[in-house]
Amino acid sequence: MIKGFSHYWTKKQIRDQLAVVQGKKAPTMVVTNTTYLNSYRKTWMQGNIWIHRDRIVYVGEAMPATQNDTEFVDASGKYVVPGYIEHHAHPFQLYNPLSLAKYAAERGTTTLINDNLPFFFHSTNKQALSLLDDIQKTPATMLWWVRYDAQTELKDNNDGFDYSNMKKWLEHPFVVQGGELTDWPSVLNGDDSILHWMQATKDVRKPIEGHFPGAGEKTLTQAAIIGVDGDHESMTADDVIKRLDVGMVASLRYSSIRPDLPRILKELHEKDFCQYDHLMMTTDGSPPHFMKHGFMEHLIQIAMDEGVPMIEAINMVTVNVATHFHMDDVLGMVAPGRIANLNFLQSKDNPMPTEVLAKGKWVRKDDKPCFPEIPFDWGEYGLGEMELDWDLTRNDFQFSMPLGVEMTNDVIMKPYQIDKDITMEELPENSDECFIILADRFGKWLVTTVVRGFAKNLYGFASSFSTTGDILLVGKSKQGLLDAFQELKKIKGGIVLLDRDRVVATVPLKIGGVLSSANLDEGLIDQEEQLRLALKERGYPHGDPIYSLLFFSSTHLPYVRITQKGIFDVKKKRVLFPSLMR
């Protein structure tokens, strides 16, 4: 039998928990004099909460008969609500899964349901699944999706998505969702391989997350038929209603490139919409700078500011999520049998907790963060320090391709005919074109062309942060590309921006060259802010450069992308100009 997340406790642990309720054993903690949220009844109630280790075992008026070594917490004047859930996290946006979990939990988001895509690029299946087990031992509840495709074109033709690997992911108890389904056009056009894994996902009773920006009624209807249960790509109130009307759960997004939540709620309320049970909210993997104002507690506050009743807003990131994922027996409520994830609020007007319990352990107490520092050897999971043991040479700078790529905004990249000589040492300062190279992280191949719309005055820029962890080099000067690459080698992976005479900004990514070992509020936010400001000063015209680095290779977006296979036409699904072996 495949064990789901509801099989969280062993028979012995359950017997111990029953013994507490039966008065034979003392609970580890009792929260007294609480005003707590009853999520099903949508009302505030009075009582005491008994906790045994990481599980709520009783909620009501009684006190335990046995109290030996029990910690008593007086919650008089506080309002206790379930720990918040971010159901659509991309925990690799410079931060790493553990640093994001710490930042989120200290602000009341004690459960994250996470993208697993980078594991396919950087870890063996055994390493990745070991990480899922090991990171679950922290106070945070870390759950995962399983992707169906790589979201880019790979040299190995997506070998990581073979039968053996996918089966192990789908059957893992900490994997609770399939998706997000970015390559849905292939499924609708006859690709049975992804449809097979979607059916296998439903066989183990796990929902499927879609990715349907701008989809109309016919597309959403077909999505429902192939098994999609929810979608986070609504950009308007009408989009939300379309998803609800085909039986999907709709997630409202507030992210760095799609901060749609306030406007969508305003539009919904203008339509007299007041049924929130099938709505959720997400930050959709926003980079560190966007987290300065908070995490899910910030989204609750935005919803309340737009007229959503507090209980409904809290339910949108607690019980609504747990119910959608078939996990409301263990998550999302202040009720017996649930994981002891509790937020203590000072008032009904402020969703930012003053205290937080995660799995029965304090991660915020007396309004001070206290998530434990946990040593984590990322090298054990295939994410050790990046060693670039090869060099670029002038022979690699063969910019003879007639086709360039143009960034028209954060998301759209179009092809264009290059109409100038790009064999020169430097491109003109008055143009918004730069040389761009995507190079294999092991130095085996590269793609060279010109990008328009990334920056106007950029000497040299290098990043090992990309969709696949390969190396991106951008700049006006070929020498600048070389200098930036050498600086990247020196810091063993990360992002560097250079002027002719100095290093302007650096974001070291010590974990596999793709993730920072720094905590968000202990240096990482500042590093990213410095990089964003430096790029803006050099003509970067878009909203979020971190997403731009990921989107260069992302073939779920129009119209052309720079991939391991070369310049790729997304609509026609063919390589326009292949990558070159070195």
FENFEN-V809397 format. One record per helix or strand. SS is the DSSP state (2 for helix, 1 for strand). FROM is the first residue (numbers start at 1). TO is the last residue. Records with the same first field share a line. If there is no record, write none. Layout:
SS->FROM-TO  FROM-TO
This chain:
2->11-21  97-105  117-122  125-135  159-161  163-170  184-188  192-203  217-226  237-245  261-270  288-291  296-305  310-315  319-324  378-381  394-396  478-491  520-522  524-537  545-551
1->29-38  43-52  55-60  71-74  79-82  84-89  94-94  109-114  141-146  175-181  207-210  230-231  249-253  279-282  339-339  342-345  347-347  350-350  355-358  361-365  368-369  403-407  413-417  426-426  433-439  445-452  460-463  471-475  477-477  494-498  503-508  511-511  515-515  559-563  566-569  574-578  580-581
